[in-house]
Amino acid sequence: MDRLLRAFQAGFGLMALVIGQRGRMRSTYWAWRRETAFGPDGRWPMSRQSRRRAVLSYARWSWLMKRS
């Protein structure tokens, strides 16, 4: 049950971020987020699953920060 709640929170967090950027996924904000999270050279030293988990964790965190 907790895992499902976290997944919904992450989904809502991602939707809020996309809506906040008006759907522009290649904006300077997203470029900045990718660079600060995964490095400036674009080579991400983590697996695809770890990267997905990190993105969902950030999305959930952003949703919880907006709610508090």
HTML snippet that shows the backbone in 3Dmol.js (N, CA, C, O; Angstrom):
<script src="https://3Dmol.org/build/3Dmol-min.js"></script>
<div id="view" style="width:600px;height:400px;position:relative"></div>
<script>
const pdb = `
ATOM      1  N   MET A   1       0.813  -1.182   0.000  1.00  0.00           N
ATOM      2  CA  MET A   1       0.000   0.000   0.000  1.00  0.00           C
ATOM      3  C   MET A   1       0.867   1.261   0.000  1.00  0.00           C
ATOM      4  O   MET A   1       0.577   2.229  -0.703  1.00  0.00           O
ATOM      5  N   ASP A   2       1.927   1.233   0.794  1.00  0.00           N
ATOM      6  CA  ASP A   2       2.836   2.372   0.858  1.00  0.00           C
ATOM      7  C   ASP A   2       3.518   2.600  -0.494  1.00  0.00           C
ATOM      8  O   ASP A   2       3.733   3.738  -0.912  1.00  0.00           O
ATOM      9  N   ARG A   3       3.846   1.514  -1.153  1.00  0.00           N
ATOM     10  CA  ARG A   3       4.496   1.621  -2.465  1.00  0.00           C
ATOM     11  C   ARG A   3       3.565   2.252  -3.501  1.00  0.00           C
ATOM     12  O   ARG A   3       4.005   3.038  -4.340  1.00  0.00           O
ATOM     13  N   LEU A   4       2.302   1.911  -3.440  1.00  0.00           N
ATOM     14  CA  LEU A   4       1.313   2.485  -4.345  1.00  0.00           C
ATOM     15  C   LEU A   4       1.128   3.980  -4.080  1.00  0.00           C
ATOM     16  O   LEU A   4       1.032   4.775  -5.015  1.00  0.00           O
ATOM     17  N   LEU A   5       1.079   4.354  -2.808  1.00  0.00           N
ATOM     18  CA  LEU A   5       0.966   5.764  -2.437  1.00  0.00           C
ATOM     19  C   LEU A   5       2.170   6.553  -2.950  1.00  0.00           C
ATOM     20  O   LEU A   5       2.012   7.649  -3.488  1.00  0.00           O
ATOM     21  N   ARG A   6       3.355   6.004  -2.787  1.00  0.00           N
ATOM     22  CA  ARG A   6       4.561   6.679  -3.279  1.00  0.00           C
ATOM     23  C   ARG A   6       4.534   6.828  -4.797  1.00  0.00           C
ATOM     24  O   ARG A   6       4.968   7.851  -5.327  1.00  0.00           O
ATOM     25  N   ALA A   7       4.036   5.833  -5.487  1.00  0.00           N
ATOM     26  CA  ALA A   7       3.946   5.903  -6.948  1.00  0.00           C
ATOM     27  C   ALA A   7       2.972   6.995  -7.372  1.00  0.00           C
ATOM     28  O   ALA A   7       3.254   7.736  -8.314  1.00  0.00           O
ATOM     29  N   PHE A   8       1.842   7.106  -6.700  1.00  0.00           N
ATOM     30  CA  PHE A   8       0.888   8.179  -7.013  1.00  0.00           C
ATOM     31  C   PHE A   8       1.480   9.552  -6.724  1.00  0.00           C
ATOM     32  O   PHE A   8       1.300  10.485  -7.507  1.00  0.00           O
ATOM     33  N   GLN A   9       2.180   9.676  -5.613  1.00  0.00           N
ATOM     34  CA  GLN A   9       2.807  10.949  -5.286  1.00  0.00           C
ATOM     35  C   GLN A   9       3.851  11.330  -6.325  1.00  0.00           C
ATOM     36  O   GLN A   9       3.946  12.495  -6.712  1.00  0.00           O
ATOM     37  N   ALA A  10       4.633  10.361  -6.777  1.00  0.00           N
ATOM     38  CA  ALA A  10       5.632  10.626  -7.807  1.00  0.00           C
ATOM     39  C   ALA A  10       4.957  11.026  -9.118  1.00  0.00           C
ATOM     40  O   ALA A  10       5.419  11.941  -9.800  1.00  0.00           O
ATOM     41  N   GLY A  11       3.882  10.352  -9.465  1.00  0.00           N
ATOM     42  CA  GLY A  11       3.152  10.690 -10.689  1.00  0.00           C
ATOM     43  C   GLY A  11       2.575  12.090 -10.641  1.00  0.00           C
ATOM     44  O   GLY A  11       2.666  12.844 -11.610  1.00  0.00           O
ATOM     45  N   PHE A  12       1.976  12.437  -9.497  1.00  0.00           N
ATOM     46  CA  PHE A  12       1.439  13.789  -9.346  1.00  0.00           C
ATOM     47  C   PHE A  12       2.556  14.824  -9.358  1.00  0.00           C
ATOM     48  O   PHE A  12       2.388  15.918  -9.896  1.00  0.00           O
ATOM     49  N   GLY A  13       3.693  14.478  -8.766  1.00  0.00           N
ATOM     50  CA  GLY A  13       4.833  15.390  -8.784  1.00  0.00           C
ATOM     51  C   GLY A  13       5.337  15.639 -10.192  1.00  0.00           C
ATOM     52  O   GLY A  13       5.644  16.776 -10.552  1.00  0.00           O
ATOM     53  N   LEU A  14       5.427  14.577 -10.997  1.00  0.00           N
ATOM     54  CA  LEU A  14       5.855  14.745 -12.390  1.00  0.00           C
ATOM     55  C   LEU A  14       4.850  15.569 -13.176  1.00  0.00           C
ATOM     56  O   LEU A  14       5.233  16.435 -13.963  1.00  0.00           O
ATOM     57  N   MET A  15       3.561  15.302 -12.967  1.00  0.00           N
ATOM     58  CA  MET A  15       2.542  16.087 -13.674  1.00  0.00           C
ATOM     59  C   MET A  15       2.619  17.559 -13.290  1.00  0.00           C
ATOM     60  O   MET A  15       2.493  18.432 -14.148  1.00  0.00           O
ATOM     61  N   ALA A  16       2.823  17.837 -12.012  1.00  0.00           N
ATOM     62  CA  ALA A  16       2.920  19.228 -11.559  1.00  0.00           C
ATOM     63  C   ALA A  16       4.129  19.913 -12.177  1.00  0.00           C
ATOM     64  O   ALA A  16       4.050  21.081 -12.558  1.00  0.00           O
ATOM     65  N   LEU A  17       5.244  19.202 -12.281  1.00  0.00           N
ATOM     66  CA  LEU A  17       6.442  19.794 -12.889  1.00  0.00           C
ATOM     67  C   LEU A  17       6.231  20.058 -14.380  1.00  0.00           C
ATOM     68  O   LEU A  17       6.622  21.110 -14.884  1.00  0.00           O
ATOM     69  N   VAL A  18       5.623  19.121 -15.075  1.00  0.00           N
ATOM     70  CA  VAL A  18       5.366  19.289 -16.512  1.00  0.00           C
ATOM     71  C   VAL A  18       4.384  20.431 -16.749  1.00  0.00           C
ATOM     72  O   VAL A  18       4.584  21.245 -17.650  1.00  0.00           O
ATOM     73  N   ILE A  19       3.327  20.494 -15.948  1.00  0.00           N
ATOM     74  CA  ILE A  19       2.362  21.583 -16.098  1.00  0.00           C
ATOM     75  C   ILE A  19       3.017  22.919 -15.768  1.00  0.00           C
ATOM     76  O   ILE A  19       2.767  23.919 -16.440  1.00  0.00           O
ATOM     77  N   GLY A  20       3.853  22.937 -14.736  1.00  0.00           N
ATOM     78  CA  GLY A  20       4.550  24.165 -14.368  1.00  0.00           C
ATOM     79  C   GLY A  20       5.466  24.683 -15.459  1.00  0.00           C
ATOM     80  O   GLY A  20       5.692  25.888 -15.572  1.00  0.00           O
ATOM     81  N   GLN A  21       5.991  23.771 -16.260  1.00  0.00           N
ATOM     82  CA  GLN A  21       6.862  24.153 -17.377  1.00  0.00           C
ATOM     83  C   GLN A  21       6.096  24.248 -18.690  1.00  0.00           C
ATOM     84  O   GLN A  21       6.694  24.413 -19.753  1.00  0.00           O
ATOM     85  N   ARG A  22       4.780  24.145 -18.612  1.00  0.00           N
ATOM     86  CA  ARG A  22       3.875  24.214 -19.767  1.00  0.00           C
ATOM     87  C   ARG A  22       4.225  23.182 -20.845  1.00  0.00           C
ATOM     88  O   ARG A  22       4.078  23.440 -22.039  1.00  0.00           O
ATOM     89  N   GLY A  23       4.688  22.020 -20.404  1.00  0.00           N
ATOM     90  CA  GLY A  23       4.962  20.933 -21.326  1.00  0.00           C
ATOM     91  C   GLY A  23       6.268  21.042 -22.088  1.00  0.00           C
ATOM     92  O   GLY A  23       6.560  20.190 -22.928  1.00  0.00           O
ATOM     93  N   ARG A  24       7.054  22.058 -21.819  1.00  0.00           N
ATOM     94  CA  ARG A  24       8.327  22.231 -22.536  1.00  0.00           C
ATOM     95  C   ARG A  24       9.396  21.379 -21.862  1.00  0.00           C
ATOM     96  O   ARG A  24      10.044  21.811 -20.909  1.00  0.00           O
ATOM     97  N   MET A  25       9.568  20.179 -22.365  1.00  0.00           N
ATOM     98  CA  MET A  25      10.496  19.240 -21.747  1.00  0.00           C
ATOM     99  C   MET A  25      11.958  19.539 -22.084  1.00  0.00           C
ATOM    100  O   MET A  25      12.854  18.990 -21.444  1.00  0.00           O
ATOM    101  N   ARG A  26      12.212  20.376 -23.050  1.00  0.00           N
ATOM    102  CA  ARG A  26      13.588  20.718 -23.407  1.00  0.00           C
ATOM    103  C   ARG A  26      13.938  22.150 -22.977  1.00  0.00           C
ATOM    104  O   ARG A  26      14.789  22.801 -23.583  1.00  0.00           O
ATOM    105  N   SER A  27      13.273  22.623 -21.933  1.00  0.00           N
ATOM    106  CA  SER A  27      13.508  23.976 -21.454  1.00  0.00           C
ATOM    107  C   SER A  27      14.822  24.042 -20.666  1.00  0.00           C
ATOM    108  O   SER A  27      15.447  23.021 -20.379  1.00  0.00           O
ATOM    109  N   THR A  28      15.215  25.254 -20.331  1.00  0.00           N
ATOM    110  CA  THR A  28      16.456  25.428 -19.576  1.00  0.00           C
ATOM    111  C   THR A  28      16.339  24.820 -18.180  1.00  0.00           C
ATOM    112  O   THR A  28      17.334  24.364 -17.617  1.00  0.00           O
ATOM    113  N   TYR A  29      15.132  24.810 -17.623  1.00  0.00           N
ATOM    114  CA  TYR A  29      14.955  24.187 -16.306  1.00  0.00           C
ATOM    115  C   TYR A  29      15.308  22.711 -16.356  1.00  0.00           C
ATOM    116  O   TYR A  29      16.056  22.226 -15.507  1.00  0.00           O
ATOM    117  N   TRP A  30      14.782  21.989 -17.338  1.00  0.00           N
ATOM    118  CA  TRP A  30      15.050  20.550 -17.424  1.00  0.00           C
ATOM    119  C   TRP A  30      16.506  20.276 -17.749  1.00  0.00           C
ATOM    120  O   TRP A  30      17.078  19.304 -17.258  1.00  0.00           O
ATOM    121  N   ALA A  31      17.114  21.125 -18.575  1.00  0.00           N
ATOM    122  CA  ALA A  31      18.548  20.969 -18.860  1.00  0.00           C
ATOM    123  C   ALA A  31      19.354  21.135 -17.573  1.00  0.00           C
ATOM    124  O   ALA A  31      20.284  20.373 -17.309  1.00  0.00           O
ATOM    125  N   TRP A  32      18.988  22.139 -16.779  1.00  0.00           N
ATOM    126  CA  TRP A  32      19.665  22.360 -15.515  1.00  0.00           C
ATOM    127  C   TRP A  32      19.467  21.183 -14.564  1.00  0.00           C
ATOM    128  O   TRP A  32      20.414  20.753 -13.906  1.00  0.00           O
ATOM    129  N   ARG A  33      18.234  20.654 -14.485  1.00  0.00           N
ATOM    130  CA  ARG A  33      17.963  19.513 -13.600  1.00  0.00           C
ATOM    131  C   ARG A  33      18.771  18.288 -14.014  1.00  0.00           C
ATOM    132  O   ARG A  33      19.345  17.605 -13.165  1.00  0.00           O
ATOM    133  N   ARG A  34      18.818  18.007 -15.320  1.00  0.00           N
ATOM    134  CA  ARG A  34      19.589  16.855 -15.787  1.00  0.00           C
ATOM    135  C   ARG A  34      21.066  17.024 -15.461  1.00  0.00           C
ATOM    136  O   ARG A  34      21.723  16.081 -15.021  1.00  0.00           O
ATOM    137  N   GLU A  35      21.585  18.231 -15.678  1.00  0.00           N
ATOM    138  CA  GLU A  35      23.009  18.461 -15.430  1.00  0.00           C
ATOM    139  C   GLU A  35      23.350  18.341 -13.947  1.00  0.00           C
ATOM    140  O   GLU A  35      24.361  17.735 -13.593  1.00  0.00           O
ATOM    141  N   THR A  36      22.523  18.908 -13.086  1.00  0.00           N
ATOM    142  CA  THR A  36      22.819  18.835 -11.656  1.00  0.00           C
ATOM    143  C   THR A  36      22.594  17.440 -11.091  1.00  0.00           C
ATOM    144  O   THR A  36      23.272  17.040 -10.146  1.00  0.00           O
ATOM    145  N   ALA A  37      21.666  16.708 -11.649  1.00  0.00           N
ATOM    146  CA  ALA A  37      21.368  15.377 -11.121  1.00  0.00           C
ATOM    147  C   ALA A  37      22.296  14.302 -11.673  1.00  0.00           C
ATOM    148  O   ALA A  37      22.686  13.384 -10.951  1.00  0.00           O
ATOM    149  N   PHE A  38      22.648  14.413 -12.946  1.00  0.00           N
ATOM    150  CA  PHE A  38      23.354  13.308 -13.596  1.00  0.00           C
ATOM    151  C   PHE A  38      24.703  13.679 -14.190  1.00  0.00           C
ATOM    152  O   PHE A  38      25.367  12.819 -14.768  1.00  0.00           O
ATOM    153  N   GLY A  39      25.130  14.925 -14.068  1.00  0.00           N
ATOM    154  CA  GLY A  39      26.445  15.320 -14.556  1.00  0.00           C
ATOM    155  C   GLY A  39      26.379  16.077 -15.869  1.00  0.00           C
ATOM    156  O   GLY A  39      25.446  15.899 -16.652  1.00  0.00           O
ATOM    157  N   PRO A  40      27.384  16.935 -16.110  1.00  0.00           N
ATOM    158  CA  PRO A  40      27.348  17.811 -17.283  1.00  0.00           C
ATOM    159  C   PRO A  40      27.672  17.122 -18.608  1.00  0.00           C
ATOM    160  O   PRO A  40      27.309  17.633 -19.667  1.00  0.00           O
ATOM    161  N   ASP A  41      28.339  15.987 -18.568  1.00  0.00           N
ATOM    162  CA  ASP A  41      28.771  15.381 -19.825  1.00  0.00           C
ATOM    163  C   ASP A  41      27.716  14.495 -20.472  1.00  0.00           C
ATOM    164  O   ASP A  41      27.909  14.015 -21.590  1.00  0.00           O
ATOM    165  N   GLY A  42      26.620  14.277 -19.791  1.00  0.00           N
ATOM    166  CA  GLY A  42      25.548  13.471 -20.371  1.00  0.00           C
ATOM    167  C   GLY A  42      25.731  11.980 -20.211  1.00  0.00           C
ATOM    168  O   GLY A  42      24.823  11.208 -20.518  1.00  0.00           O
ATOM    169  N   ARG A  43      26.884  11.563 -19.739  1.00  0.00           N
ATOM    170  CA  ARG A  43      27.104  10.134 -19.486  1.00  0.00           C
ATOM    171  C   ARG A  43      26.701   9.859 -18.053  1.00  0.00           C
ATOM    172  O   ARG A  43      27.353  10.306 -17.109  1.00  0.00           O
ATOM    173  N   TRP A  44      25.641   9.130 -17.909  1.00  0.00           N
ATOM    174  CA  TRP A  44      25.113   8.865 -16.583  1.00  0.00           C
ATOM    175  C   TRP A  44      25.699   7.564 -16.060  1.00  0.00           C
ATOM    176  O   TRP A  44      25.530   6.514 -16.681  1.00  0.00           O
ATOM    177  N   PRO A  45      26.393   7.621 -14.916  1.00  0.00           N
ATOM    178  CA  PRO A  45      27.091   6.444 -14.414  1.00  0.00           C
ATOM    179  C   PRO A  45      26.188   5.420 -13.724  1.00  0.00           C
ATOM    180  O   PRO A  45      26.686   4.483 -13.101  1.00  0.00           O
ATOM    181  N   MET A  46      24.885   5.585 -13.826  1.00  0.00           N
ATOM    182  CA  MET A  46      23.990   4.658 -13.153  1.00  0.00           C
ATOM    183  C   MET A  46      23.156   3.884 -14.165  1.00  0.00           C
ATOM    184  O   MET A  46      23.034   4.267 -15.328  1.00  0.00           O
ATOM    185  N   SER A  47      22.601   2.808 -13.696  1.00  0.00           N
ATOM    186  CA  SER A  47      21.774   1.992 -14.575  1.00  0.00           C
ATOM    187  C   SER A  47      20.459   2.705 -14.873  1.00  0.00           C
ATOM    188  O   SER A  47      20.100   3.674 -14.204  1.00  0.00           O
ATOM    189  N   ARG A  48      19.759   2.220 -15.870  1.00  0.00           N
ATOM    190  CA  ARG A  48      18.474   2.815 -16.252  1.00  0.00           C
ATOM    191  C   ARG A  48      17.465   2.718 -15.105  1.00  0.00           C
ATOM    192  O   ARG A  48      16.699   3.652 -14.872  1.00  0.00           O
ATOM    193  N   GLN A  49      17.465   1.598 -14.397  1.00  0.00           N
ATOM    194  CA  GLN A  49      16.538   1.422 -13.284  1.00  0.00           C
ATOM    195  C   GLN A  49      16.881   2.385 -12.144  1.00  0.00           C
ATOM    196  O   GLN A  49      15.977   2.965 -11.542  1.00  0.00           O
ATOM    197  N   SER A  50      18.148   2.563 -11.841  1.00  0.00           N
ATOM    198  CA  SER A  50      18.545   3.497 -10.788  1.00  0.00           C
ATOM    199  C   SER A  50      18.205   4.927 -11.172  1.00  0.00           C
ATOM    200  O   SER A  50      17.783   5.716 -10.327  1.00  0.00           O
ATOM    201  N   ARG A  51      18.386   5.262 -12.436  1.00  0.00           N
ATOM    202  CA  ARG A  51      18.053   6.602 -12.919  1.00  0.00           C
ATOM    203  C   ARG A  51      16.548   6.854 -12.821  1.00  0.00           C
ATOM    204  O   ARG A  51      16.120   7.929 -12.401  1.00  0.00           O
ATOM    205  N   ARG A  52      15.759   5.871 -13.204  1.00  0.00           N
ATOM    206  CA  ARG A  52      14.297   5.996 -13.110  1.00  0.00           C
ATOM    207  C   ARG A  52      13.868   6.166 -11.658  1.00  0.00           C
ATOM    208  O   ARG A  52      12.996   6.978 -11.351  1.00  0.00           O
ATOM    209  N   ARG A  53      14.486   5.395 -10.770  1.00  0.00           N
ATOM    210  CA  ARG A  53      14.169   5.508  -9.353  1.00  0.00           C
ATOM    211  C   ARG A  53      14.535   6.891  -8.817  1.00  0.00           C
ATOM    212  O   ARG A  53      13.797   7.454  -8.008  1.00  0.00           O
ATOM    213  N   ALA A  54      15.660   7.440  -9.256  1.00  0.00           N
ATOM    214  CA  ALA A  54      16.075   8.777  -8.820  1.00  0.00           C
ATOM    215  C   ALA A  54      15.107   9.844  -9.316  1.00  0.00           C
ATOM    216  O   ALA A  54      14.775  10.769  -8.574  1.00  0.00           O
ATOM    217  N   VAL A  55      14.656   9.728 -10.549  1.00  0.00           N
ATOM    218  CA  VAL A  55      13.704  10.698 -11.107  1.00  0.00           C
ATOM    219  C   VAL A  55      12.385  10.633 -10.351  1.00  0.00           C
ATOM    220  O   VAL A  55      11.818  11.671 -10.008  1.00  0.00           O
ATOM    221  N   LEU A  56      11.892   9.435 -10.087  1.00  0.00           N
ATOM    222  CA  LEU A  56      10.633   9.294  -9.353  1.00  0.00           C
ATOM    223  C   LEU A  56      10.771   9.775  -7.915  1.00  0.00           C
ATOM    224  O   LEU A  56       9.833  10.341  -7.354  1.00  0.00           O
ATOM    225  N   SER A  57      11.927   9.553  -7.324  1.00  0.00           N
ATOM    226  CA  SER A  57      12.164  10.045  -5.973  1.00  0.00           C
ATOM    227  C   SER A  57      12.139  11.573  -5.943  1.00  0.00           C
ATOM    228  O   SER A  57      11.567  12.167  -5.030  1.00  0.00           O
ATOM    229  N   TYR A  58      12.754  12.204  -6.934  1.00  0.00           N
ATOM    230  CA  TYR A  58      12.728  13.665  -7.015  1.00  0.00           C
ATOM    231  C   TYR A  58      11.306  14.172  -7.244  1.00  0.00           C
ATOM    232  O   TYR A  58      10.892  15.160  -6.638  1.00  0.00           O
ATOM    233  N   ALA A  59      10.569  13.506  -8.105  1.00  0.00           N
ATOM    234  CA  ALA A  59       9.190  13.922  -8.384  1.00  0.00           C
ATOM    235  C   ALA A  59       8.331  13.809  -7.130  1.00  0.00           C
ATOM    236  O   ALA A  59       7.524  14.694  -6.847  1.00  0.00           O
ATOM    237  N   ARG A  60       8.499  12.738  -6.386  1.00  0.00           N
ATOM    238  CA  ARG A  60       7.742  12.565  -5.145  1.00  0.00           C
ATOM    239  C   ARG A  60       8.129  13.644  -4.145  1.00  0.00           C
ATOM    240  O   ARG A  60       7.264  14.220  -3.485  1.00  0.00           O
ATOM    241  N   TRP A  61       9.406  13.916  -4.031  1.00  0.00           N
ATOM    242  CA  TRP A  61       9.868  14.959  -3.119  1.00  0.00           C
ATOM    243  C   TRP A  61       9.258  16.314  -3.489  1.00  0.00           C
ATOM    244  O   TRP A  61       8.801  17.051  -2.615  1.00  0.00           O
ATOM    245  N   SER A  62       9.251  16.639  -4.783  1.00  0.00           N
ATOM    246  CA  SER A  62       8.700  17.923  -5.199  1.00  0.00           C
ATOM    247  C   SER A  62       7.199  18.000  -4.882  1.00  0.00           C
ATOM    248  O   SER A  62       6.702  19.061  -4.503  1.00  0.00           O
ATOM    249  N   TRP A  63       6.485  16.897  -5.034  1.00  0.00           N
ATOM    250  CA  TRP A  63       5.060  16.881  -4.702  1.00  0.00           C
ATOM    251  C   TRP A  63       4.856  17.095  -3.201  1.00  0.00           C
ATOM    252  O   TRP A  63       3.980  17.857  -2.794  1.00  0.00           O
ATOM    253  N   LEU A  64       5.655  16.430  -2.392  1.00  0.00           N
ATOM    254  CA  LEU A  64       5.520  16.575  -0.943  1.00  0.00           C
ATOM    255  C   LEU A  64       5.889  17.980  -0.479  1.00  0.00           C
ATOM    256  O   LEU A  64       5.296  18.484   0.474  1.00  0.00           O
ATOM    257  N   MET A  65       6.848  18.614  -1.126  1.00  0.00           N
ATOM    258  CA  MET A  65       7.226  19.986  -0.765  1.00  0.00           C
ATOM    259  C   MET A  65       6.115  20.963  -1.103  1.00  0.00           C
ATOM    260  O   MET A  65       5.889  21.918  -0.359  1.00  0.00           O
ATOM    261  N   LYS A  66       5.423  20.746  -2.200  1.00  0.00           N
ATOM    262  CA  LYS A  66       4.316  21.613  -2.567  1.00  0.00           C
ATOM    263  C   LYS A  66       3.139  21.427  -1.615  1.00  0.00           C
ATOM    264  O   LYS A  66       2.378  22.366  -1.382  1.00  0.00           O
ATOM    265  N   ARG A  67       2.988  20.259  -1.078  1.00  0.00           N
ATOM    266  CA  ARG A  67       1.867  19.956  -0.199  1.00  0.00           C
ATOM    267  C   ARG A  67       2.089  20.475   1.214  1.00  0.00           C
ATOM    268  O   ARG A  67       1.121  20.673   1.948  1.00  0.00           O
ATOM    269  N   SER A  68       3.318  20.697   1.609  1.00  0.00           N
ATOM    270  CA  SER A  68       3.587  21.121   3.000  1.00  0.00           C
ATOM    271  C   SER A  68       3.576  22.617   3.166  1.00  0.00           C
ATOM    272  O   SER A  68       3.785  23.118   4.271  1.00  0.00           O
TER     273      SER A  68
END
`;
const viewer = $3Dmol.createViewer("view");
viewer.addModel(pdb, "pdb");
viewer.setStyle({}, {cartoon: {color: "spectrum"}});
viewer.zoomTo();
viewer.render();
</script>
